[in-house]
Amino acid sequence: MSLIDSKLKTVDDGIDDLFTHLRGRDSGGIYDELVPLYMAMYSADSRIHTQMSMVAKCARPTTAKVCELGCGHGALLSHLQAEFPTVIGVDTSREMCRYASDTGAVIRSTAQAIAPSSIDLTAAMGTTIGHILPDQRLTETLDAIVTHLHPGGKFICTLHDTRSLPESHAPPYERSQTTTTERYQIRQHDHRKPATNGEFEWHVKFDVTRRSDGDTVTIKNTTSLRSFRPTQFRHWLSEAGFEQIQTYPRRVSGSTNGPARAFVASAEKPA
Ligand SMILES: C[S@@+](CC[C@H](N)C(=O)[O-])C[C@H]1O[C@@H](n2cnc3c(N)ncnc32)[C@H](O)[C@@H]1O
């Protein structure tokens, strides 16, 4: 059984708790109280393999020390560990770190916690950068990444693409997806409502159905996120001191033709 499969075995225990305690009251954060639901929805092998292949493509043959910023519950960490000698996960969420910590070295902190010139490659996948608001915090984070990379070190991340958000007067972007665990069926329905300056609200609703008796609990959460245009994010990277900046659309397996919802950015700290 893979590590992620064994993590998913424990997810049902977490969902049992949510099922009992969230009936009729507001939910906690998607990266705090709702982590078991996040794990159930965002652990698909195809998703993690896509992330891993983007990181592997960005790495140099000499890449040895890797930092994953916003490592979440650690699904990518285990793959990074199989590929690189030293891997550290960093995440601000206590619950995410708790689930990730059985994968390897994880610290509950930010990019600022990593020692200067100690890392060959930093990856921030799963659009983690979009959670770092406002501008001042993003500036500090990108500066910290430049500082903790070795000269010549690389950075790769994925970002929500502003161009894929609906115009503010248009109907919100909506999507539904369903997954099944041993004891539950989870239907996630999300919609995104753009605000200004690329920021948007991610409204998510989970209908969690206990498979044994069909009882269903609905859990809702809203998170503020930020999107970018590729030219705009290249400017952010350049201002932080990065060079060799590249952006390209993120294509996920099984996606249809429309515009990519996210793009990939990679860059290097000057040697
Ligand atoms: C969308 S999740 C992505 C998790 C994982 N990388 C994935 O792809 O499933 C974003 C993660 O970033 C974390 N996060 C938010 N702000 C952060 C920051 N400033 N530094 C490190 N992690 C952060 C959140 O706690 C959350 O686990």
The ligand as an SDF file (V2000), in Angstrom:
LIG
                    3D

 27 29  0  0  0  0  0  0  0  0999 V2000
   -4.1510   24.7350   -2.2500 C   0  0  0  0  0  0  0  0  0  0  0  0
   -3.2510   24.0880   -0.8820 S   0  0  0  0  0  0  0  0  0  0  0  0
   -2.0230   23.1650   -1.7760 C   0  0  0  0  0  0  0  0  0  0  0  0
   -1.5060   21.9950   -0.9760 C   0  0  0  0  0  0  0  0  0  0  0  0
   -0.6710   21.0120   -1.8020 C   0  0  0  0  0  0  0  0  0  0  0  0
    0.5150   21.6660   -2.3340 N   0  0  0  0  0  0  0  0  0  0  0  0
   -1.5120   20.4360   -2.9230 C   0  0  0  0  0  0  0  0  0  0  0  0
   -1.1960   20.6650   -4.1030 O   0  0  0  0  0  0  0  0  0  0  0  0
   -2.4970   19.7410   -2.6130 O   0  0  0  0  0  0  0  0  0  0  0  0
   -2.3420   25.4930   -0.2970 C   0  0  0  0  0  0  0  0  0  0  0  0
   -1.4950   25.1870    0.9120 C   0  0  0  0  0  0  0  0  0  0  0  0
   -0.6610   26.3100    1.1760 O   0  0  0  0  0  0  0  0  0  0  0  0
   -0.5940   26.5110    2.5750 C   0  0  0  0  0  0  0  0  0  0  0  0
   -0.1630   27.9010    2.7810 N   0  0  0  0  0  0  0  0  0  0  0  0
   -0.8980   29.0410    2.6770 C   0  0  0  0  0  0  0  0  0  0  0  0
   -0.1120   30.1180    2.8740 N   0  0  0  0  0  0  0  0  0  0  0  0
    1.1460   29.6470    3.0840 C   0  0  0  0  0  0  0  0  0  0  0  0
    2.4110   30.2650    3.3330 C   0  0  0  0  0  0  0  0  0  0  0  0
    2.5380   31.6030    3.4220 N   0  0  0  0  0  0  0  0  0  0  0  0
    3.5020   29.4880    3.5060 N   0  0  0  0  0  0  0  0  0  0  0  0
    3.3900   28.1350    3.4380 C   0  0  0  0  0  0  0  0  0  0  0  0
    2.2110   27.4860    3.1980 N   0  0  0  0  0  0  0  0  0  0  0  0
    1.1210   28.2360    3.0260 C   0  0  0  0  0  0  0  0  0  0  0  0
   -1.9920   26.1390    3.0640 C   0  0  0  0  0  0  0  0  0  0  0  0
   -2.0030   25.8340    4.4380 O   0  0  0  0  0  0  0  0  0  0  0  0
   -2.2990   24.9280    2.1820 C   0  0  0  0  0  0  0  0  0  0  0  0
   -1.8780   23.7310    2.7660 O   0  0  0  0  0  0  0  0  0  0  0  0
  1  2  1  0
  2  3  1  0
  2 10  1  0
  3  4  1  0
  4  5  1  0
  5  6  1  0
  5  7  1  0
  7  8  2  0
  7  9  1  0
 10 11  1  0
 11 12  1  0
 11 26  1  0
 12 13  1  0
 13 14  1  0
 13 24  1  0
 14 15  1  0
 14 23  1  0
 15 16  2  0
 16 17  1  0
 17 18  1  0
 17 23  2  0
 18 19  1  0
 18 20  2  0
 20 21  1  0
 21 22  2  0
 22 23  1  0
 24 25  1  0
 24 26  1  0
 26 27  1  0
M  CHG  2   2   1   9  -1
M  END
$$$$
